[in-house]
Amino acid sequence: MSNVCLHQTKVHAWLSSQNEPDKRLAEAAEAGYWPWESPVFDLLKQFLIEL
């Protein structure tokens, strides 16, 4: 199993444990499941801006 598949599996497992387990990744992101303002995401946001 590749790392990408493993990471996707972990995200989907985590999503299934939430109050609304039927949300897809984008829906969960829009619903605020991840704290996008956290400095943890700064490198990711910078990478996406530079694309």
trRosetta pair geometry for C-beta under 8 A, 3 or more apart (Angstrom, degrees):
i j d omega theta_ij theta_ji phi_ij phi_ji
1 5 4.9 -118 -173 86 91 128
1 6 5.5 109 128 -59 116 89
1 9 7.8 -10 180 -11 142 144
2 5 4.9 97 57 8 78 100
2 6 7.0 -141 98 -5 42 89
3 6 5.4 -56 -147 38 35 114
3 7 6.2 34 156 -19 69 104
4 7 5.9 -55 -148 36 29 108
4 8 6.3 28 154 -17 64 107
5 8 5.7 -55 -146 39 31 111
5 9 6.2 35 154 -23 65 106
6 9 5.7 -54 -149 34 29 114
6 10 6.6 30 153 -19 63 104
7 10 5.7 -53 -150 35 33 111
7 11 6.5 32 153 -18 66 104
8 11 5.7 -54 -148 36 33 110
8 12 6.3 28 156 -14 67 108
9 12 5.9 -58 -146 40 28 107
9 13 6.2 31 154 -21 64 107
10 13 5.7 -54 -146 36 30 112
10 14 6.3 30 155 -18 64 106
11 14 5.8 -57 -150 37 30 110
11 15 6.3 32 152 -20 65 106
11 25 6.6 28 145 -105 133 109
12 15 5.5 -49 -142 36 34 114
12 16 6.4 37 156 -23 63 104
13 16 5.8 -55 -152 32 30 112
13 17 7.0 26 151 -19 61 106
14 17 5.9 -62 -158 32 35 110
14 18 7.4 46 147 -37 64 97
15 18 5.8 -44 -161 7 41 118
15 21 6.5 116 138 -150 68 60
15 23 6.2 -126 -168 73 114 87
15 25 7.2 -94 -72 -85 151 59
15 28 5.7 -94 -121 -71 112 157
15 33 7.6 16 -110 -167 81 166
16 21 4.5 47 -149 -158 46 114
17 21 6.9 96 -8 -103 12 108
18 21 5.7 156 59 -83 71 59
18 23 7.1 -37 77 31 137 119
18 28 7.3 131 29 -125 167 118
18 33 6.7 -41 -111 -123 157 124
20 23 5.1 67 112 -29 104 108
20 31 7.5 -109 55 -169 136 171
23 27 4.2 -140 -162 98 92 116
23 28 4.4 122 124 -63 129 82
23 31 6.4 -66 -136 5 157 147
23 33 7.6 168 98 -42 150 141
24 27 4.8 87 51 13 73 108
24 28 6.9 -139 93 -9 32 91
25 28 5.8 -58 -148 36 27 110
25 29 6.4 27 154 -20 63 106
26 29 5.6 -53 -149 35 33 113
26 30 6.4 29 154 -15 66 106
27 30 5.8 -55 -147 40 31 109
27 31 6.1 29 153 -19 65 112
28 31 5.6 -58 -143 39 30 112
28 33 4.1 -20 173 8 91 146
28 34 7.6 73 132 -14 93 91
29 33 6.5 -68 -80 42 30 98
29 34 6.1 -18 -120 26 69 113
29 36 7.8 70 -165 -61 88 120
32 35 8.0 37 -174 -87 76 48
34 41 7.6 100 152 -69 117 141
35 38 4.3 69 109 -27 108 114
35 40 7.8 71 81 39 101 116
35 41 7.8 -169 97 -10 65 126
36 41 5.7 -73 -151 65 51 167
36 45 7.7 101 -174 -72 91 123
37 41 7.8 47 24 47 5 124
38 41 5.7 90 72 5 81 97
39 42 5.2 -11 -162 -24 59 120
41 44 5.0 -59 -163 47 68 116
41 45 5.6 69 139 -26 89 102
42 45 5.8 -58 -146 38 28 108
42 46 6.3 27 157 -18 65 107
43 46 5.7 -54 -146 37 31 111
43 47 6.3 36 154 -22 64 105
44 47 5.6 -53 -150 34 31 114
44 48 6.5 27 154 -16 64 106
45 48 5.8 -56 -149 38 32 110
45 49 6.4 36 153 -22 65 105
46 49 5.6 -52 -148 33 33 113
46 50 6.4 26 156 -15 65 110
47 50 6.0 -66 -152 39 28 107
47 51 7.1 47 150 -43 62 92
48 51 5.8 -31 -158 -2 38 118
